[in-house]
Amino acid sequence: MELTRPIALMFPGQGSQQVLMAAGLYGPNAAFTETMDEAFTLFGPEGAAIRADWLGEGGSDDGAARERFDDVTRAQPLLYSVGYALGRAVLDLGLEPAALVGHSVGELVAATLAGVLDFEDGVALIRDRIDVLADSAPGAMLAVAASVDDLDPYLRGDVVVGAVNAPWQTLLAGPAEEVDAVRADLRADGFTCRLARSRQAFHSPALDGAVEGTVSAWSRVGLRAPRTPVYSAGLGGLLTADRARDPEFWARQLSGPVLFWPALDRMLGDHDVLLLEAGAGQGLSALARRHPAVVDGRSAVVPLLPARPRDTADDLAVFDEAVERLGAEGHAPRVRAAAGGGGSRAGDVGVDAGIHLPAHPH
């Protein structure tokens, strides 16, 4: 008898954020709703404003809302909270992942679900990260359809490789003016590139100062070995118990490169899985679908949210389709009643359906 493929969860990072991301589950899905409400409480006085902006209740136009979501004050807390809430929703189905992988802030989600740190501590660390980054110099990130070797001749000044998202997808990071100069050269030579939705040069030496400012916060957290295997994009491979307990490792995640593809490659070499992307935009799903293990059918990709939702009803529809797929694959997901509280928005509320980046910076 053919064995049921286990599940693995992927968590995206900055670049995937959007107003109302996963809001269609807020109310209808009890575990998701309870976790998001817990997050808004843990974020303290700012929690209500974060919730209002997430649900599009800020009163500003779509352009202003999208611009605000690119700032760390909204993108980071919501990416962390939504990713963790989606993970809890999967666990609430009675399913246990065989492995976890995340892209930068998504790696913090993976670590939290794996028991490396508690959710309450994770929220406190995100709040500390926001405070530290508020004083960092502005920067830019550039997604390029090219390999690391292709881009090496174009690197200049403080522009570095910030992320290896796939063999053909690389993210550059550095001071804004220097990144703009590199972008001009790349376009002149026919490369496809696009500025990422980030106001900071994450995963570059530009944030070395911010790293030093976050080490003390990480040192106060009780870090543990992961209960579930975590494939670290900070390492490009399996997260060891020693690294999981190392505050310096987690602090340096801000300025070190993201090796998402090497981490994914290692995970798919160790496991044949159903990859569930627990986040908005399906950016990681698009990358994973081109991995040889997925192309040849050993593993498969199942997003939990739509790529470009038209309204919040799409969130629930895609999530339900994923649950059906899990059942068809031999899993037995359980379903419990919708949350009694929760502020789910009506299905006719529009969401950001703009162009999504080909790579996720943070």
C-alpha positions in Angstrom: 0.0 0.0 0.0 1.4 3.4 -1.0 2.2 5.6 2.1 0.5 9.0 2.4 3.0 11.8 1.8 3.5 13.9 5.0 3.0 17.6 4.9 5.6 20.4 5.2 4.9 24.0 5.7 6.5 27.0 4.0 6.2 30.5 5.4 6.9 33.5 3.1 8.4 36.9 4.1 8.2 40.6 3.3 7.1 41.1 -0.3 4.1 38.9 0.1 2.3 41.2 2.5 -1.0 42.7 1.4 -4.0 44.4 3.1 -6.6 41.8 4.1 -4.2 38.9 3.6 -5.9 35.8 5.0 -8.7 38.0 6.4 -11.3 35.7 4.9 -10.3 33.1 7.6 -10.8 35.6 10.3 -14.1 34.5 11.8 -14.8 31.3 9.8 -11.7 29.5 11.1 -11.6 29.3 14.8 -7.9 28.5 15.3 -6.8 31.2 12.9 -9.1 33.8 14.5 -8.1 32.9 18.1 -4.4 33.2 17.2 -4.8 36.6 15.4 -6.8 38.0 18.4 -4.0 36.7 20.7 -1.4 38.5 18.5 -3.3 41.8 18.5 -3.5 41.6 22.3 0.3 40.8 22.6 1.2 43.8 20.4 -0.2 46.0 23.1 -1.4 49.5 22.4 -0.4 49.2 18.7 -2.4 46.0 18.3 -5.7 47.7 17.5 -4.1 49.9 14.8 -2.3 46.9 13.3 -5.7 45.0 13.1 -7.5 48.0 11.6 -4.8 48.4 8.9 -4.9 44.7 8.2 -8.6 44.7 7.7 -8.5 47.9 5.6 -10.2 50.0 8.2 -7.6 52.8 8.2 -9.6 55.1 5.9 -6.8 55.8 3.5 -6.8 55.0 -0.2 -5.4 51.7 -1.6 -2.1 53.3 -2.6 -1.5 54.7 0.8 -2.5 51.4 2.5 -0.1 49.5 0.3 2.7 51.9 1.0 2.1 51.6 4.8 2.2 47.8 4.5 5.7 47.9 3.0 7.0 49.5 6.2 8.3 47.2 8.9 5.7 48.5 11.4 3.0 46.7 9.6 4.6 44.1 7.3 6.7 42.4 10.0 4.0 42.0 12.8 1.4 40.8 10.3 3.6 38.4 8.3 4.7 36.8 11.6 1.2 36.7 13.0 -0.7 35.6 9.9 2.0 32.9 9.2 1.8 31.5 12.7 -2.1 31.7 12.7 -2.2 29.7 9.4 0.2 27.2 10.9 -2.0 26.8 14.0 -5.0 26.4 11.6 -3.2 23.4 10.0 -2.4 21.9 13.4 -6.0 22.4 14.4 -7.0 20.1 11.5 -5.2 17.3 13.4 -2.2 17.3 11.0 1.5 17.3 12.1 4.1 18.6 9.6 7.1 16.5 8.9 9.2 19.7 8.3 9.1 23.5 8.2 10.9 26.1 6.2 10.5 29.8 6.1 11.9 32.8 4.2 13.5 35.2 6.7 10.7 36.4 9.0 8.9 33.3 7.9 11.8 31.3 9.5 10.8 32.9 12.8 7.3 31.5 12.2 8.7 28.1 11.5 10.8 28.2 14.7 7.8 29.2 16.8 5.7 26.4 15.5 8.6 24.0 16.1 8.8 25.1 19.7 12.1 26.9 19.5 10.4 29.9 21.1 7.0 30.8 22.4 4.6 33.0 20.4 4.5 35.6 23.1 8.3 35.9 22.9 8.1 36.0 19.1 5.8 38.9 19.2 8.1 40.7 21.8 11.0 40.1 19.4 9.1 41.5 16.5 8.3 44.6 18.5 11.9 45.0 19.5 13.0 44.5 15.8 10.6 47.3 14.7 12.0 49.7 17.4 15.6 48.9 16.3 14.9 49.2 12.6 13.2 52.5 13.0 16.7 54.0 13.4 18.3 52.1 10.5 19.3 53.8 7.3 16.9 53.5 4.4 17.8 50.9 1.7 16.5 48.9 -1.2 16.2 45.3 -2.4 16.2 44.2 -6.0 14.7 40.9 -7.3 16.6 39.7 -10.4 15.8 36.8 -12.7 19.5 35.6 -12.7 21.9 33.4 -10.9 24.4 34.5 -8.3 27.2 34.0 -10.7 25.5 36.1 -13.4 25.2 39.0 -10.9 28.7 38.9 -9.5 30.1 41.3 -12.1 27.4 43.9 -11.3 27.9 44.1 -7.5 29.4 47.3 -6.3 29.9 49.3 -3.1 27.7 47.9 -0.4 25.3 46.0 -2.7 25.3 42.3 -1.9 23.4 39.1 -2.5 20.6 39.2 0.0 18.8 36.1 -0.9 19.1 33.0 -3.1 15.5 32.2 -3.8 16.1 29.8 -6.7 19.0 29.1 -9.2 17.4 31.7 -11.5 16.0 34.1 -8.8 18.4 36.2 -6.7 17.7 39.2 -4.5 20.2 42.0 -4.1 20.3 44.4 -1.2 22.1 47.6 -0.2 21.9 51.4 -0.1 19.1 52.7 -2.3 21.2 54.8 -4.6 23.7 52.0 -5.2 20.9 49.5 -5.8 19.4 51.9 -8.4 22.8 52.1 -10.2 23.0 48.3 -10.3 19.5 48.1 -11.5 20.2 50.5 -14.4 23.2 48.4 -15.5 21.2 45.1 -15.3 18.4 46.5 -17.3 20.7 47.9 -19.9 22.1 44.3 -20.3 18.7 42.8 -20.7 18.1 41.4 -17.2 14.6 41.3 -15.7 14.5 42.9 -12.3 12.1 44.6 -10.0 12.4 46.5 -6.8 11.1 44.6 -3.8 8.5 46.0 -1.4 10.9 46.9 1.4 12.2 50.2 2.7 15.2 48.5 4.4 18.2 46.7 3.0 17.4 43.5 4.8 20.1 40.7 4.6 22.9 43.1 3.9 25.7 44.7 6.0 23.5 47.9 6.1 21.7 46.2 9.0 24.8 45.1 11.0 24.0 47.9 13.5 20.5 46.7 13.9 21.7 43.2 14.5 23.8 44.4 17.5 20.7 46.1 18.8 18.6 42.9 18.8 21.1 40.5 20.4 20.2 41.4 23.9 16.5 40.8 23.2 17.2 37.4 21.8 19.5 36.6 24.8 16.5 37.1 27.1 14.4 34.4 25.3 14.3 30.8 26.4 15.4 29.2 23.1 15.0 25.4 22.7 15.8 22.7 20.2 13.1 22.3 17.5 10.5 19.6 18.1 9.9 19.5 14.3 12.7 19.6 11.8 13.2 23.2 10.6 15.1 23.7 7.4 16.8 27.1 7.9 17.2 29.6 5.1 19.7 31.3 7.3 21.9 28.1 7.1 20.8 26.7 3.8 20.1 23.4 5.6 18.8 21.7 8.7 18.6 23.8 11.9 20.6 22.1 14.6 19.8 22.2 18.3 22.9 24.3 19.0 22.0 26.9 16.4 18.4 27.0 17.5 19.6 27.9 21.0 22.0 30.6 19.8 20.7 34.2 20.2 23.5 35.5 17.9 22.3 33.2 15.1 18.8 34.6 15.2 19.9 38.2 15.6 22.2 37.9 12.6 19.3 36.7 10.5 18.6 40.4 9.8 21.8 41.0 8.0 22.9 37.6 6.7 21.8 36.2 3.3 18.6 34.1 2.9 19.5 30.7 1.4 15.9 29.7 0.7 16.6 27.4 -2.3 19.4 25.5 -0.6 17.2 24.9 2.4 14.2 23.8 0.2 16.5 21.6 -1.8 17.8 19.9 1.3 14.3 19.4 2.7 13.0 17.9 -0.6 16.0 15.7 -0.7 15.2 14.3 2.8 11.4 14.1 2.4 8.7 13.5 -0.3 6.0 15.9 1.0 2.9 18.0 0.3 4.3 21.5 0.6 1.7 23.8 2.1 2.5 27.5 1.6 1.1 29.3 4.7 1.1 32.8 3.5 -0.2 35.3 0.9 0.7 35.5 -2.7 1.9 32.0 -3.6 5.4 33.3 -4.3 7.2 30.4 -2.6 4.8 28.0 -4.3 5.8 29.3 -7.7 9.5 28.7 -6.8 8.9 25.3 -5.3 6.9 24.1 -8.4 10.1 24.3 -10.4 12.1 22.1 -8.1 13.0 18.7 -9.7 11.3 16.8 -6.8 8.0 18.6 -7.6 8.4 18.5 -11.3 8.8 14.7 -11.3 5.9 14.3 -8.8 7.7 13.0 -5.7 6.5 16.1 -3.9 3.6 18.5 -4.6 2.7 22.1 -3.7 -0.6 23.1 -2.1 -1.1 26.8 -1.3 -3.4 27.7 1.6 -4.2 31.2 0.2 -4.9 32.5 -3.3 -2.2 34.1 -5.5 -4.2 37.2 -6.4 -7.5 37.3 -4.4 -10.4 39.3 -5.6 -12.1 39.5 -2.2 -11.9 37.8 1.2 -14.1 35.0 0.1 -11.3 33.7 -2.0 -9.2 33.1 1.1 -11.7 30.6 2.6 -12.3 29.0 -0.8 -8.6 28.2 -1.4 -8.1 27.1 2.2 -11.0 24.7 1.8 -9.7 23.4 -1.5 -6.4 22.7 0.3 -8.2 20.7 3.0 -10.0 18.7 0.3 -6.6 18.0 -1.4 -5.2 16.8 1.9 -8.2 14.4 2.2 -7.7 13.1 -1.3 -4.0 12.5 -0.5 -5.0 10.2 2.4 -4.9 12.6 5.3 -7.9 12.9 7.6 -8.2 16.6 8.4 -10.8 17.4 11.1 -12.9 20.5 11.0 -14.3 22.4 14.0 -16.9 25.1 14.1 -16.2 28.7 13.2 -15.0 31.1 16.0 -17.8 32.8 17.9 -15.9 36.2 18.0 -13.6 37.4 15.3 -14.2 40.2 13.0 -14.4 38.6 9.5 -15.0 41.2 6.8 -17.7 40.7 4.3 -16.8 39.0 1.0 -17.2 42.1 -1.1 -14.3 43.9 0.4 -11.6 44.2 -2.3 -8.0 43.2 -1.6 -4.7 44.2 -3.1 -4.5 42.4 -6.4 -1.4 44.1 -7.6 1.7 42.6 -9.2 3.6 40.3 -6.8 7.3 40.1 -6.7 9.0 37.1 -8.2 11.0 36.7 -5.0 10.4 37.4 -1.3 13.0 39.6 0.4 12.4 39.2 4.0 
